Amino acid sequence: MQGKGSLAPHEALYLHELLMSKSTCVEKLIAMRPMIQDQQLAQLADQSITSTKKEMQEIQGLLSSTGMVTLL
């Protein structure tokens, strides 16, 4: 990190790439969720969707504090 509370350009780019990767993963999991028949696996999928969405919000917060716009 450069100064306190600011991201270097390469850090912001990395966070953006991470956000896009998480977005793709959660979209696939949401699409496949109706096909899951096992109750335990369904619960794990639901937990994963919830936690990934929370992580995405945290990353978006970091990126918005740098002035970088994300379109999700």
KEGU-37937 format. One line per field, with one value per residue: chain; x, y, z of N, C-alpha, C in turn; residue number from 1. Coordinates in nm, 2 decimals. Example, Ala and Ser with C-alpha at 12.3 -4.5 7.8 and 13.67 -1.06 7.14 Angstrom:
! KEGU-37937
unit <- [A A] $
n.east <- [1.32 1.28] $
n.north <- [-0.57 -0.22] $
n.up <- [0.78 0.71] $
ca.east <- [1.23 1.37] $
ca.north <- [-0.45 -0.11] $
ca.up <- [0.78 0.71] $
c.east <- [1.32 1.29] $
c.north <- [-0.33 0.00] $
c.up <- [0.78 0.79] $
pos <- [1 2] $
//
This chain:
! KEGU-37937
unit <- [A A A A A A A A A A A A A A A A A A A A A A A A A A A A A A A A A A A A A A A A A A A A A A A A A A A A A A A A A A A A A A A A A A A A A A A A] $
n.east <- [0.08 0.04 0.01 -0.14 -0.44 -0.46 -0.44 -0.19 -0.16 -0.12 -0.22 -0.49 -0.57 -0.52 -0.72 -0.95 -0.94 -0.96 -1.22 -1.37 -1.32 -1.44 -1.70 -1.77 -1.75 -1.95 -2.18 -2.19 -2.22 -2.47 -2.63 -2.61 -2.71 -3.00 -2.99 -2.87 -2.92 -2.85 -2.88 -2.68 -2.48 -2.62 -2.66 -2.39 -2.33 -2.51 -2.40 -2.15 -2.22 -2.33 -2.11 -1.92 -2.05 -2.05 -1.77 -1.72 -1.86 -1.69 -1.45 -1.54 -1.59 -1.33 -1.22 -1.39 -1.31 -1.07 -1.15 -1.19 -1.40 -1.65 -1.84 -2.08] $
n.north <- [-0.12 0.22 0.51 0.57 0.40 0.41 0.25 0.10 0.13 -0.14 -0.29 -0.22 -0.31 -0.59 -0.64 -0.59 -0.79 -1.01 -0.96 -0.99 -1.26 -1.39 -1.31 -1.45 -1.71 -1.72 -1.67 -1.90 -2.09 -2.01 -2.06 -2.34 -2.43 -2.50 -2.76 -2.92 -3.19 -3.32 -3.26 -3.16 -3.08 -2.88 -2.69 -2.62 -2.50 -2.28 -2.15 -2.08 -1.91 -1.70 -1.61 -1.55 -1.34 -1.15 -1.11 -1.00 -0.76 -0.64 -0.61 -0.45 -0.22 -0.15 -0.09 0.12 0.31 0.39 0.52 0.38 0.25 -0.01 -0.24 -0.41] $
n.up <- [0.00 -0.07 0.06 0.39 0.38 0.11 -0.21 -0.41 -0.77 -0.89 -0.68 -0.67 -0.92 -0.89 -0.69 -0.83 -1.03 -0.87 -0.76 -1.00 -1.06 -0.83 -0.87 -1.11 -1.01 -0.81 -0.96 -1.12 -0.92 -0.81 -1.04 -1.06 -0.82 -0.80 -0.89 -0.71 -0.50 -0.26 0.08 0.26 0.09 -0.04 0.16 0.21 -0.04 -0.02 0.20 0.09 -0.12 0.02 0.18 -0.01 -0.15 0.05 0.08 -0.17 -0.15 0.04 -0.10 -0.30 -0.15 -0.07 -0.33 -0.41 -0.23 -0.33 -0.56 -0.78 -1.01 -1.00 -1.18 -1.09] $
ca.east <- [0.00 0.12 -0.01 -0.24 -0.57 -0.47 -0.39 -0.11 -0.23 -0.12 -0.30 -0.63 -0.59 -0.54 -0.85 -1.05 -0.93 -1.02 -1.36 -1.43 -1.32 -1.54 -1.83 -1.79 -1.77 -2.08 -2.28 -2.20 -2.28 -2.61 -2.70 -2.61 -2.77 -3.12 -2.97 -2.81 -3.02 -2.80 -2.91 -2.56 -2.41 -2.70 -2.62 -2.25 -2.34 -2.57 -2.30 -2.05 -2.28 -2.35 -1.98 -1.86 -2.12 -2.00 -1.63 -1.73 -1.89 -1.58 -1.36 -1.60 -1.57 -1.19 -1.20 -1.46 -1.23 -0.96 -1.20 -1.20 -1.54 -1.67 -1.97 -2.14] $
ca.north <- [0.00 0.35 0.59 0.50 0.40 0.42 0.14 0.12 0.08 -0.28 -0.35 -0.20 -0.40 -0.72 -0.65 -0.59 -0.92 -1.10 -0.94 -1.05 -1.41 -1.42 -1.29 -1.56 -1.83 -1.71 -1.68 -2.04 -2.16 -1.98 -2.13 -2.48 -2.46 -2.58 -2.90 -2.99 -3.27 -3.35 -3.15 -3.10 -3.00 -2.76 -2.60 -2.57 -2.41 -2.16 -2.08 -2.03 -1.80 -1.59 -1.56 -1.49 -1.21 -1.06 -1.08 -0.92 -0.63 -0.58 -0.57 -0.33 -0.11 -0.11 -0.03 0.25 0.41 0.44 0.59 0.28 0.21 -0.15 -0.25 -0.54] $
ca.up <- [0.00 -0.07 0.19 0.47 0.32 -0.04 -0.28 -0.53 -0.89 -0.90 -0.58 -0.71 -1.03 -0.83 -0.62 -0.94 -1.09 -0.76 -0.76 -1.12 -1.04 -0.73 -0.94 -1.20 -0.93 -0.74 -1.06 -1.15 -0.80 -0.81 -1.15 -1.03 -0.69 -0.80 -0.93 -0.59 -0.43 -0.13 0.17 0.32 -0.02 -0.07 0.27 0.18 -0.15 0.03 0.28 0.00 -0.19 0.12 0.22 -0.13 -0.17 0.16 0.04 -0.29 -0.10 0.11 -0.20 -0.37 -0.06 -0.09 -0.46 -0.42 -0.15 -0.42 -0.67 -0.89 -1.03 -1.04 -1.24 -1.06] $
c.east <- [0.09 0.11 -0.11 -0.37 -0.58 -0.40 -0.30 -0.19 -0.23 -0.21 -0.45 -0.66 -0.61 -0.67 -0.96 -1.05 -0.99 -1.17 -1.43 -1.43 -1.42 -1.68 -1.86 -1.82 -1.91 -2.19 -2.30 -2.26 -2.43 -2.69 -2.71 -2.69 -2.91 -3.10 -2.91 -2.93 -2.98 -2.81 -2.78 -2.48 -2.49 -2.67 -2.48 -2.26 -2.41 -2.48 -2.19 -2.10 -2.29 -2.21 -1.91 -1.92 -2.07 -1.85 -1.63 -1.76 -1.77 -1.47 -1.41 -1.58 -1.42 -1.16 -1.27 -1.38 -1.11 -1.01 -1.22 -1.34 -1.55 -1.82 -2.02 -2.28] $
c.north <- [0.12 0.42 0.52 0.52 0.41 0.29 0.18 0.08 -0.07 -0.35 -0.34 -0.29 -0.55 -0.74 -0.66 -0.73 -1.02 -1.09 -1.01 -1.21 -1.46 -1.41 -1.40 -1.69 -1.83 -1.72 -1.83 -2.12 -2.14 -2.05 -2.28 -2.52 -2.53 -2.72 -2.98 -3.06 -3.30 -3.23 -3.08 -3.02 -2.87 -2.65 -2.54 -2.47 -2.28 -2.08 -2.01 -1.91 -1.68 -1.53 -1.50 -1.36 -1.11 -1.02 -0.98 -0.77 -0.56 -0.53 -0.45 -0.20 -0.06 -0.04 0.11 0.36 0.46 0.52 0.50 0.24 0.06 -0.16 -0.39 -0.52] $
c.up <- [0.00 0.06 0.27 0.41 0.17 -0.10 -0.39 -0.65 -0.91 -0.80 -0.62 -0.83 -0.98 -0.77 -0.73 -1.00 -0.99 -0.76 -0.88 -1.11 -0.94 -0.79 -1.03 -1.12 -0.86 -0.84 -1.10 -1.04 -0.79 -0.92 -1.12 -0.91 -0.70 -0.84 -0.82 -0.51 -0.29 -0.04 0.23 0.21 -0.05 0.04 0.25 0.07 -0.10 0.11 0.19 -0.07 -0.10 0.15 0.10 -0.16 -0.07 0.12 -0.07 -0.24 -0.03 0.01 -0.28 -0.28 -0.07 -0.22 -0.47 -0.33 -0.23 -0.54 -0.79 -0.90 -1.07 -1.08 -1.21 -1.02] $
pos <- [1 2 3 4 5 6 7 8 9 10 11 12 13 14 15 16 17 18 19 20 21 22 23 24 25 26 27 28 29 30 31 32 33 34 35 36 37 38 39 40 41 42 43 44 45 46 47 48 49 50 51 52 53 54 55 56 57 58 59 60 61 62 63 64 65 66 67 68 69 70 71 72] $
//
